[in-house]
């Protein structure tokens, strides 16, 4: 006889299986939409990218409802990767925000059906002032499609929603199309990691993309002495700069050696102060470029079991970075 516990367990298993089936169906449906999007890409994509790249102003994204949410994400992605862009809400545009759009801009308007009535004023405005319009819609024959200078067609193979109503597959495809535009603009404009870092100074991305030059101690803060300096002077320099090391340069200003606090402990003797720095220093120390990523400096310091490293340009020290500088800035 089946117990109540066994019956409940069977019910849970059935629900779990049903949920997995539903999840896989949703994923398959959305993958299918992306495949259709891929198969339907044509020269309109290049025309749209040409408009965006040649714009003297900004790329303006607009859309209503779920399309608006996707438009905001696309605008944010473009802006963070070198293409000046922002989102204009179509309803707010009708109440004065049209003034944010200039004739030098390019508008990307998104509507799955192409018949969002809230877009009418923006479409009319673009025509009146000759502003280039890129339409993203599944229906090129819609009001939006006909108004666009270029139409990027969304797949028209239904939603993943079992009712066929909630934007699901269509918004996924739109998001992917936005990524296509963003990545293509990155490649066209030669956008670099350094430029990306400039636009992401905060958070994990900002810390990961910091360069050695962003964190290193330089100028008067750099512990540097002539290679023939006394150990007495070396100790004073190391103590005053508080970086646990001193670098030594020759007559040409090239870095020839380094003494760390670890070196001092290893060679400590009663006559240490009578020696010259060149008698104690490690010659040809490990160095790094100031243009290297800070994460590279951390990796090198971990590998060599050292806590500081000099940044060098053409043989000459321009800064020194300590492991604590990296850790304090979130570089690990």
Helices and strands as residue ranges (DSSP letters): H 4-40, H 43-54, E 59-63, H 66-80, E 85-87, H 90-93, G 97-100, E 106-110, G 117-119, H 120-128, E 132-137, H 143-147, E 150-153, H 169-189, H 193-198, H 203-208, H 212-215, G 219-221, E 224-226, H 231-241, E 245-249, E 255-260, H 261-266, G 272-274, H 277-280, E 282-283, E 287-288, H 294-304, E 308-313, E 316-322, H 323-328
